[in-house]
Structure formats: structure tokens, C-alpha cells
Amino acid sequence: MRRNLYNAAKTVAIVALFAAPGCCSFSGTTHNGPVSDHFDGDVFHNRNGAREMSLDELAEWRLTRDKSEWPDVIPGEPADAPPTRVKGDSLRVTFVNHATVLFQTNGLNILADPVWSDYVGPVELGSQPRRRPPGILFEDLPPIDVVLISHNHYDHMDMPTLKRLWDAHQPLVVAPLGNHALLYEEGIQKAIELDWGDRIPLTQEVFLELTEAQHFSNRGMCDRNKTLWGGFVIDAPGGPIYFAGDTGFGEFFKDIAEEYAPLRFAAIPIGAFRPREYMEGIHVDPDEALQAHVLLESRVSMGIHYNTFSLADDALGEPEAEARAAMERYGVPSDEFLLLPNGGSVWVAPIDGAERTIAIGATIKGERKANARTP
């Protein structure tokens, strides 16, 4: 009873904080561009009509939720430092934790959705605290060449971490449409934004495409769906690598498979999936993550987005248990869908006999290319 009263009082404080005058100061940037099948000239939307939780539903959920209790701190020691570089078509993947993943291949170090902060949110009050320490010390990171940002939610686009990365490594930061301005305002001067289907070269052999996802965006009360969300395919010798970011389950998985299958590797979220009546449109559950793994013909996949921040109502350890049950249902062995420990890493072999023709040049649309800030 006391816990429920505390959670209700905390929710009221959060609503009051965001509803106060000046709440738009928390909001991110917006996108101005041509109308498309997922942008109406003002806001972005999911192509299949899937919707996110409304603000009213968000308030109702927070006031009535049956949230599983997590420990305040989940102890753990950081893993050893990754190698400085991985040459050729070898691939090493490190699960830092939550949705932070380090991909090392073809001499590139690519870091996705990096978060090293102690909480995720605009201010500490009302934000989600980190329960599990990062699996890799920030100081142990190799030189970071490219940072991928799937969308602007605070647990994926953590500005304090991005500033640290910029100061230490000056990487190229790639994000969906509408996010470039915020990055540049924060002093990150080597940033580029992409639309779904845009493809850019990272080297002569490695290309990057922003892929469709089913989610939403906002950093405050005044920027709902004003910027785009997405996943990424790193198209490299040895086979394509997929990072899903945050997403619900949609037909776009088949589209990605048609273009890129078989995938060499896929990082697919499995956490923050309860309650389904609120989360189904924006977060796959572990069963759907396994369905995506099968649809994508991924040789090796990995679960992400779990057991670091208590973002929804699933219990600590529940995503892994549900994923293992789904693996059994679909006949997927444990070395094909990985549940790596905090800071765990894996070497992934190239696709056998992969002779891939990788398109030369970028397909990013000209009007955005002219405004992009590239290395």
C-alpha cells in the first residue's frame, strides 16, 4: 500500500513537472521537409497505423500500474576492454547493456544507442535510475568512429553520454530525421540524419541504411512524433548486421529480410513489453523478437533492451525467461539467439560463401544531403 501511494505521488510530481510553464524546454527539435507516407508535414507516423500510448493512457498506466519490484542496484563488475580494432570481415559484438551495443568489424568501431548515465530523463526527478552498471567502462571503449541513434527517447539518445563521446572520439553521429539540429546545438558537429531507406557509405566497403521501425518519439510535452525513429543495417563484407532499436512488430521485418536476408547478426529488443495493451504497438515481446529472428533469417541474434532500467511492468529476469520459452517453441538453439551477460561479447563468423554485391554510393536524398554535416 505504501509503495502504491509512493508511486502515485511520484506520478503526480512527474505530471506537474512536465505540465509546468516552460515544459517545452525539455522537448527536442522538429523536422521540416516534404510530405511522405510516414510524415504529414508536421509529425511522423507508423506506416501501418500502429499507435503509441496517448498521454492520457500514459497517466492512467502510471497511476494504476502493477509494476514489478526491482532492486535499487544490481551489482556487477565490468568486462575486459574490447580490442582496439577488428580487421577484415571478422565481427565482434559487445552487449554493454540495455540497448547499448558495440559492433567491431572491417576496422570500424560502431556504437549503437550509447548510455553511460546514472539515469535517463531530462532531470533526475521522475527519471529512470540505472539499476545495473554499464558492462564496459567508458574509459575502456576503443576509438569510436560512428554512433548510431535509433530515436530521441532518453534511454537511447542520452546527451551527456553523446557529449562525452564527442569530446573523447569525435565520431560521426547518425540519427533519424529531425535530430541533427539538437545534436549540433549540443556541440556535436559531425552529425547526419537519415530517412527510412536512406543509405550512406561509411567506408568503401561498409554501408549504412536507416530501416523502418514501429515506435514513436518525444523528449518533452511539445515534440510528440516531431522526429523520426528507426533501426539500422550495417551492410559489410561477411554479411549484413541489423540493430532494431525500439520497435513493435510489423511487416517491415519482411521488407528488411527481402533486401538483406540472410542476416549475419541482429540485435532485437526483448524487454519493456508489459502491459501488452499499452506496449504492443511500440515494443515487441520476447515471442515476437523470436519471430523477427526467424523472419530475418538471422544466423545469430541477440536480445537487447532489458534488465538495466525498469521502464515497464515486466519483472527483472522475465524477458530472458520468456525468450528462452519462445526459443523452445520455435526450435531456435541458444547459440543462435543469445542472451549475453552484462558486458558480454561474441565473435560472429561471416556468412558461409557470402558473395555480396554492395551498391556503391549513397542514396540519401539530395535536399537532406546538402544540409548534412559529414566527416
N, C-alpha and C positions, 0 to 999 in steps of 0.2 A: 504493500500500500504506500509506504513511504517513498519507494523507488518510483511508483507511478505518479505520485504527486510531484516528485522532483522533476521527472521527465516532462510533465505538463507545464510546470513553471518554467523550465528551460525553453520549451517550445514557444511559450508566450513571450519570453525575453527575446528569442530569435526573431519572431514576427515583428515585435516592437522595434527591434534594431533595424530591420530591413525596411519597415514602413515609415521610419522617421524621415524628416526632411533631410535631403542630401543623400538618400539611399542610392541614387543613381551614380554616386561616386564609386560604388563597388562594381558597377557594370563595365563590361568590356566594350570593344569597338564594334562597329557595324560595317556592313558591306554595301557598296553601291555598284551596281553592274546590271547587265542585261537580264531580262526575264528568261527563265529556263523551266524545265519540267520539275525542278525542285527548288526554284526561287521565284517568288511572285513580284519581285521588285522591292520588297520590304523585308520579308522574312523567308527563311528556308523551311522546307517541309520534307517528310519522307515520301518517296515516290508511291508507295503502296497505301498511303493514307494512315499508316500506323501513327498513333499519337502518344505523346508523353503524358505524364501526370500533370493535371492542372494545378494551379496554385491553391485552389480550394481543396482539391484532393490531397495535396501535399500537407496542408494544415490539418485536415481530418486524420490522415495517416499518422502524423506525428503526435497528435493528441490521443489517439486510440490504439496505437500500435502495441503489438505483443513482441517486444524486442528481446532477443536472447542476450543474456548477460555475458560479457567478455571480461577477462582480467584487464586491469589497467595497463599492465606491462607483461609482454610475453618475452622472456629473456632469450638471448641468443648471441652467439659470437659471430663476427663477420667472417666470411670465407676468405681464402687467399686472394691476392691481387690477380686479376686476369693478365694474360700475356700482353705485351705492348702492341704487337701486330700479329695477325694471322694471314699468311701469304697464300696466294693461289686460290683454288676453288675449295679449300678447306673451310669449314664453318664451325665456329664455336658460339654457343648461345648461353648467356648467363641470366638467370632469373634473380634480379636484385630483390624485389618483392613487389606486391600489389601489381601494377601494370608496367613497372619499370623493367625493361629488358635491354640487354646489351648484345648486339649482333656484331660478330667479327669475321670478316671474310674479304678476300681479294685486297688485303692491305687497308681496308676501311674499318673504322670503329663507329658504329651507328647505334645511338642510344634512343630508345623509344619511351615517351611519356615519363621523363625523369622526375622523381620526387624524393628529396632527402630532407624535407622539412619535418618539424615535430608535429605539425597539424596542417590540415588542408582546409582553407577558407580565407575570406578576406581579412578577418581579425580572429584572434584566438577564441573570444567568447562565441559560443554556438558552433564552432568548427569541430571537425572530427579529429581527435588526437591520434597520433601514431601509436599503435599498440605493440608493434614488432619493429625492432631496429632494422635499418637497411642491411641487406645481406652482403653488401660490398661497401667498404669505407669510401667516401667521396674522394679522399686523398689517394686511394689506390686505383682510381679509374685510369685507364690508358688515355692517350691523347684522343679526344673525341672530335671526329670530323663532321658528323651530321647528327642532328637531333630531330626526331620525328614527334610531332604533337598531333594527337588524333582529334582533339576538340578542346574547348576552353574551360571545361569544368576544373575546379581547383585541384582535384586529385589526379589530374592528367596534365594540366598546364599550370605548374607551380612556379610562379615568377621568381621567388627567392632562389630556387634551385637553378633556373634558367640564367639568372644573373651570375651566379657562381660559375656556371659552365662557361658563360661568355668571358668572364674575367680570366678563367684558367686556360681555356682552349680556343676561344673564338670560332665555334663551329658554325656551319650553315644550319639554320633552323627552318624546317619545312612544316607548314601548318595549313589547314583548310582555309577557304576563302573568308575574308573579313578579319583575320587575326594578325596580319602583318603590321597594321598600324600600332596595335598595342605593344607588340614586340619591339618595334622601332622606338616608340615612346619610352620604353623601359631601358633603352640604350643598347639593344641587340640589333646591330646594324647589318647583319648578314642573314636576312630572313627572306623567305619567299612563300607565297600562298598559292594553293592549287585548288582546282575544281575536281569533282569526280571524273575520272578518266584522263586527267592531265598526266603527262609522263615527261620526266626530265632526266638528263644524264647526270650521274654522279661522277663517273669516270668514263673512259672509252668503252668499258665492258660492263659496267653496272648502271642500271636504270631504276628509277623510282616512279611508281604510279600511285596516286591517291584513288582509293577504291570507295565504292558506295558503302554506307553503313546505315543502320536504323537506330537513331538516337535523337538527341536534341542538344541545345547549347544555351548557356547563360552564365554570367558571373555575378549578376545582381538582379534587381527587380525590373530594370528598364531595358534589357537587351535580350529578351527571350527569343531564341532562334534567329538572332541577327547575324550570327556567323555559322559557318558550315561545320560539319563533323564528318569523320571518315576513317578508313583503315588504310594500310599501305601494303603494296607489294614491292619488294626489293628484287628486281629481276637481274640475277647474277649468274655467271658460269657455275655449273653444278646444280642449278635448279632454282626456281623462284621461292622466295621467303615471304610469308604473309604475317602481318601484325594487324589484328582485328580492331584494336582499341576497345571502345564501348559500343555494344550493339545488341539489338534484338534479332530475332531470327527472320530472315527474309529471302526472297527469290534471288537477291543479288549474290548469294553464295554460289548459286548455279552459274551466274554470269561470270564470276571470278574463275570458277572451275573451267568454263568453256574457253576462257582466254589463256589460263595458266596451268591447268592440271596436266600431269600430276605435280603437286607442290612438294618441294623438298622439306619445308618446315612451315608450321603455322602456330602462332600464339593466339589462343582463343580464350575469352573470359569465361569463368565458371561461377563467380561469386556475386553477391548483392542481388540475389534473384527472388527473395521473398519480401512481401507477399506478391503472388503472381498477378492478382487483379490490378496491381499498380505497376509492377515491374516488367510484365510480359512484353510490352511494346518497346522497351528500351534496353533490357538486359536478357541475354539468353540464360537459361538454366543449364545445369550440367548435362542433362539429357540432350538438349538442343546443341550444346557445344560438341557432343559426340556425333550428332547428326551432321553438323557442319564439317567436322573432321572427315567423315565418310564422303560427303558430297564433294569436298575439295580434293579428294584423293591424295590427302597429305601423307607422305611417308612417315613423318614424325610430327606430332603436335604437342603442345604444352598448355596446361591450364594457367591462366593469369587472373588478376583482379579478385583476390581473396586473401583473407587471414592477415591483413595489415591494418585496415581501417574498418570500423564497424559501420558500414554505410547503409545497411538494410536490416532485415529481421532474421536472416539466416544465422544459425549458430556457428561458433568457432568450430572448425573441422567438418561442418556439414557439406560444403562444396566438394571436398575431396571424397567423402563417403558417397555422395550422390554420383560423382563422376565415376568412381570405381564400380558402382552398381550399373551405370549406363554402359561402361566398357564391357561388362559381362553380358549385358543384353545384346549389344551389337557385335560381340565377338572381337573386340579390339584389345590386343595384348598390352600389358603395362609398359612395354618398351616402345610402344607406338603412340600412346597418349601419356605424356609424362606429367607427374605431379612432383616437381622438383622442390627440394627443401630451400629454405631462405638462403639466397646466395649461391644456390646450386647451379652447375653448368653442365653442358653436354656438347660433345663433338658429334656433328651430323654429317654422315657420308654424302657425297654427291649422288644424284640420281643415276643409277647404272645406265651407261650408254647414252647419257643425255647429250644430244647434239641439237642445241637450241639456236635458232636464228633470232638474234636480238636486234630489234629495229634501231637504226642509227638516227640520232637527232631527237629533239623534244617535240611533243605535240601540245605543249602548253599554248593556250590561245594568245594571239598577238597582243590584244589590248591589255592583258594582265602581265605578259612578259615585259612590256615596256615599263611597267611600274615595279617590277620585281627587283630586289636587291640580292644579287648573287655574288659568289666569290670573285 
